[in-house]
Amino acid sequence: MTSKNIIEQIEALFGRQSEGYMIRLMNDGLANMSSKKQEYTVSAVTDLEQYKRWYTLDDQVIDITKIEVLDTNSRYIMIPKLSDPHKLLREDTDVTEDSLTSS
């Protein structure tokens, strides 16, 4: 939908409006949508599997802010954010013969 289509629909409903007013309305709407999009978060829960180290993520995941694991005392333990995750991921593999998580 283009801005021209939006203006035509508003004018069809409410009559002719000034161009400045229409632009302000569209800018306010865009600012409102962008703030909601930036602050939108979702929590997800998954069960851990024995000897499984890597889990797939949904394609819609953009950022992970924290991970918590439920321990045996029914308390959530937070896994701290890594200071240099790229270095760890490059060197952290499961390709050894005696690995419990190798495929």
N, C-alpha and C positions, 0 to 999 in steps of 0.2 A: 504494500500500500504506500503510495507516495504522499507527500505533503499536500499536493494539489487535490488528491482524492479526499483527504481528511477535511480540508477547507470546504470542498463542495458538499460533503455530508453535513458539516456543521451549519453551513449556510442554508441547506435544504431544511434543516430542523428549526433553526433559530433566526433565519433571515440574514441579510447582508451584515457583515461585521467589518470593522477596520482591519487593515493588514497588520498593523502593529499589535493589535489585540490578539489576532490569530497566531502570530509568531510567538507572543508571550505564552499563550496557552500551550502551544506545542513544546516550547522550551521547558516550561514547568512540568509537563508530562514526561518528557525525556529525562529530566533531572530526577524526578520521582522514581522512574523505572530503574535508572542506573544505580541509585542509592540502594534500592531493594535488591538488585542483582548482586551488588558488591557485598552485602551483608547476609545473603542467603546461606544458611548452613543446614546440614542434615546429619543426623546421627545414625549410625548403623551398628548392628550387632551380628557377630558371626561366631560359630563354635570352633574352638581350636581342635585340630586333629593331631593325633599322636604321630610323631616323626615327620610332620609337615612343617617346612620352614617358610615357604613362599606361598602367598595367597593372591589370587587374582582380584583385581579391582574393577568396579563398574566403569564403563567408558565415560560416564559423565563426571567422574571424580576429577577435580582440578587441583585440590590441595588437601593435605591431611594435617590437621592442627594438633591432634593428640591421639594416642592409643593407650587404652587401659585394658588390663587383663584381670579377670576375676580370679582371686587366689582361693586356696582351700578354706580360708576363714571367712569367705563370702565378703571380702573387701576388694575394691578395685585398686589395683596398683598401676600407676601411670608410668609408661615407658618414656623416658626423656627424649627430646629431639636430639638428633645427632649433630655434632658440631660441623663435621665434614662428611655428609652422607655419600658423596661421589667417590671419595677415596675408599671408604669402607665397602661400597658395592663393587668396585673394581677388584678388590683383593679377596672378597668373601664369596667363595664358590663352594659347591657341593659335589665336585666331580671326583672325589677320592674313592677308592675301592671300599674302604671300611666305613664310609659315611652312612649313618642311619637314614639320612634323607635323600640319598642319591636315587635317581630314577632307574 
